[in-house]
Amino acid sequence: MERIKAEAIARARAQIAERIARFCKNLTPEEYDALLDRMAGIQCKYEFPDAPAPGKKKRNTPNEGNRQ
């Protein structure tokens, strides 16, 4: 699952970069990379709702321990 998610993030990042590059010329490379990471993370959050976002731990829901 992690490999599939990493590939999806890389694909999303490349697609987003292609679409927004012309609008972000005033950003530094660091700001642009951070923006791409954030946007790709959000996109993959909805593609893989059960997986934690990159760099974040999955949060437990209040009733998660009570599932049967």
C-alpha positions in Angstrom: 0.0 0.0 0.0 2.8 2.4 0.8 4.5 1.9 -2.5 1.2 2.4 -4.4 0.5 5.6 -2.3 4.1 6.9 -3.0 3.6 6.4 -6.7 0.2 8.1 -6.6 1.7 11.1 -4.7 4.6 11.3 -7.3 2.1 11.2 -10.2 -0.2 13.8 -8.5 2.7 16.0 -7.8 3.9 15.9 -11.5 0.4 16.6 -12.8 -0.1 19.5 -10.4 3.3 20.9 -11.2 2.4 20.8 -14.9 -0.8 22.7 -14.3 0.4 25.4 -11.9 4.0 26.1 -12.9 3.1 29.2 -15.0 1.2 30.7 -12.0 3.9 30.2 -9.4 6.9 31.9 -11.0 7.2 34.3 -8.1 7.7 31.5 -5.5 11.1 30.3 -4.4 12.0 26.7 -5.3 11.4 25.8 -1.6 8.0 27.4 -1.5 7.0 25.8 -4.8 8.1 22.3 -3.6 6.2 22.9 -0.3 3.1 23.9 -2.3 3.3 20.8 -4.5 3.8 18.5 -1.5 0.8 20.0 0.2 -1.5 19.9 -2.9 -0.4 16.3 -3.8 -1.0 15.3 -0.2 -4.5 16.7 -0.3 -5.3 15.0 -3.6 -4.1 11.6 -2.3 -5.9 12.1 1.0 -9.1 11.7 -1.0 -7.8 8.9 -3.2 -6.6 6.9 -0.1 -8.8 8.1 2.7 -7.7 5.3 5.1 -4.0 6.1 4.7 -2.2 8.8 6.7 -1.0 11.9 4.9 2.7 12.1 4.1 4.6 12.9 7.3 1.5 12.5 9.5 0.2 9.7 11.7 -3.3 8.4 11.2 -5.6 9.8 13.9 -7.8 7.4 15.7 -11.5 8.2 15.8 -13.3 8.1 19.1 -15.1 4.8 18.4 -12.3 3.1 16.5 -11.4 0.9 19.4 -15.0 -0.2 19.8 -15.4 -1.7 16.3 -16.5 -5.3 16.2 
